[in-house]
Amino acid sequence: MIKNMLKKENIRILEEPLPWKEAIQYAVQPLIDTGYVETRYVEEIIHNTLEMGPYYVIAKDLAFLHARSDQGVIAKQLAVTVAKNTIHFSDTKSAKLLIVLAAEDSESHMDTLSKLAKIFMDQTKIQDICALNNIEEIYDKFLEVDMEG
């Protein structure tokens, strides 16, 4: 469930425009600060991007940032960044909603992933979240999705 993996202190609003590498650092930083991932998790996501492209841009305005569990994950957790300016990961891939997943294995986060899929597959939900301007509202919107059937 999302409420077990998302803490308010891991939600951020990014006001200024940033290049994609700095945006990844900004989005992952709360998980570094709270001890859920190692510093190298950012470097691993960037390395993976340089090798495979921005594989994590999975819908319009949505980046689901993640790397393998052996690439610096300490414990499972989510972080959310709402960027007020579009982050361009490539010429064709960009996002305003950055969701970071730290998964310690391939199974324990599956329930959370199924709940997040309700956001991933609904452009209106993505746009609604991107329009929010405070952390409490963003957190509440994710919990609302968590409570849906």
C-alpha positions as CSV (number, residue, x, y, z in Angstrom):
1,M,0.0,0.0,0.0
2,I,1.1,3.5,-0.8
3,K,0.6,4.7,2.8
4,N,3.2,2.2,4.0
5,M,5.8,3.4,1.5
6,L,5.3,7.2,1.2
7,K,6.1,9.6,3.9
8,K,5.3,13.3,3.8
9,E,9.0,14.2,4.3
10,N,9.7,12.4,1.0
11,I,7.4,14.7,-1.0
12,R,8.9,17.8,-2.7
13,I,7.8,20.6,-5.0
14,L,10.4,21.7,-7.4
15,E,9.9,25.4,-8.4
16,E,12.9,26.1,-10.5
17,P,13.8,24.5,-13.8
18,L,16.5,21.9,-13.7
19,P,18.4,19.7,-16.2
20,W,17.4,16.0,-16.0
21,K,20.4,14.8,-14.0
22,E,19.9,17.5,-11.3
23,A,16.2,16.7,-11.3
24,I,16.9,13.1,-10.5
25,Q,19.3,14.1,-7.7
26,Y,16.6,16.4,-6.3
27,A,13.9,13.7,-6.5
28,V,16.0,11.0,-4.9
29,Q,17.6,13.2,-2.2
30,P,14.8,12.7,0.4
31,L,15.4,8.9,0.3
32,I,19.1,9.5,0.8
33,D,18.5,11.9,3.7
34,T,16.2,9.5,5.4
35,G,18.4,6.4,4.9
36,Y,16.3,4.5,2.4
37,V,18.9,4.5,-0.4
38,E,22.6,5.1,-0.7
39,T,24.0,8.1,-2.4
40,R,25.0,6.0,-5.4
41,Y,21.3,5.3,-6.2
42,V,21.2,8.6,-8.1
43,E,24.4,7.7,-10.0
44,E,22.9,4.3,-10.9
45,I,19.7,5.8,-12.3
46,I,21.8,8.3,-14.3
47,H,24.1,5.5,-15.5
48,N,21.1,3.4,-16.5
49,T,19.6,6.4,-18.3
50,L,22.8,7.0,-20.3
51,E,22.8,3.2,-21.3
52,M,19.1,2.6,-21.9
53,G,17.6,6.0,-22.3
54,P,14.9,7.4,-20.0
55,Y,13.1,4.1,-19.6
56,Y,11.3,5.4,-16.6
57,V,9.2,8.0,-18.4
58,I,6.1,5.8,-18.7
59,A,3.3,8.3,-19.4
60,K,2.9,11.9,-20.4
61,D,4.4,14.0,-17.6
62,L,5.2,11.0,-15.5
63,A,8.7,9.6,-14.7
64,F,8.8,6.5,-12.4
65,L,12.5,6.7,-11.4
66,H,14.0,3.5,-10.2
67,A,17.1,1.2,-10.4
68,R,17.7,-2.3,-9.3
69,S,17.6,-3.2,-5.6
70,D,21.4,-4.0,-5.7
71,Q,22.1,-0.5,-7.0
72,G,21.9,1.2,-3.6
73,V,18.6,0.4,-2.0
74,I,18.6,0.1,1.7
75,A,14.9,-0.2,2.4
76,K,11.7,0.1,0.4
77,Q,10.2,3.6,0.1
78,L,8.7,6.1,-2.3
79,A,9.5,9.7,-2.9
80,V,7.4,12.2,-5.0
81,T,8.5,15.4,-6.7
82,V,6.1,17.7,-8.5
83,A,8.1,19.9,-10.8
84,K,6.5,23.2,-11.8
85,N,8.6,23.2,-15.0
86,T,8.9,20.3,-17.3
87,I,12.0,18.1,-16.9
88,H,13.3,17.0,-20.3
89,F,15.0,13.6,-20.1
90,S,15.4,13.4,-23.9
91,D,14.0,15.1,-27.0
92,T,10.8,13.0,-26.7
93,K,10.6,12.1,-23.0
94,S,9.7,14.7,-20.4
95,A,7.8,14.8,-17.1
96,K,6.5,17.0,-14.3
97,L,5.6,14.2,-11.8
98,L,8.7,12.3,-10.6
99,I,7.9,9.2,-8.5
100,V,11.0,7.5,-7.1
101,L,10.8,3.8,-6.1
102,A,13.3,2.2,-3.8
103,A,12.6,-1.5,-3.9
104,E,14.6,-3.9,-1.8
105,D,13.5,-7.0,-3.7
106,S,11.3,-7.9,-6.7
107,E,8.2,-8.8,-4.7
108,S,7.5,-6.7,-1.6
109,H,6.4,-3.5,-3.4
110,M,4.0,-5.2,-5.8
111,D,0.9,-4.1,-3.9
112,T,2.1,-0.5,-3.9
113,L,2.9,-0.8,-7.6
114,S,-0.7,-2.0,-8.4
115,K,-2.0,1.1,-6.6
116,L,0.4,3.4,-8.4
117,A,-0.8,2.0,-11.7
118,K,-4.1,3.8,-11.1
119,I,-2.1,7.0,-11.4
120,F,0.1,5.8,-14.2
121,M,-2.8,4.9,-16.4
122,D,-4.9,8.0,-15.7
123,Q,-3.7,11.2,-17.4
124,T,-6.3,13.2,-15.4
125,K,-4.8,12.0,-12.1
126,I,-1.3,12.8,-13.3
127,Q,-2.4,16.4,-14.3
128,D,-4.4,16.8,-11.0
129,I,-1.3,15.9,-9.0
130,C,1.0,18.2,-11.1
131,A,-1.4,21.1,-10.4
132,L,-1.1,20.8,-6.6
133,N,0.9,23.3,-4.8
134,N,1.4,21.9,-1.3
135,I,2.9,18.7,0.1
136,E,-0.2,17.9,2.3
137,E,-2.4,18.0,-0.8
138,I,0.0,15.8,-2.8
139,Y,0.2,13.3,0.1
140,D,-3.6,13.2,0.4
141,K,-4.0,12.6,-3.3
142,F,-1.7,9.6,-3.2
143,L,-3.6,8.2,-0.1
144,E,-6.9,8.8,-2.0
145,V,-5.6,6.6,-4.8
146,D,-4.5,4.1,-2.2
147,M,-8.0,3.8,-0.8
148,E,-9.7,3.3,-4.2
149,G,-11.0,-0.3,-4.7
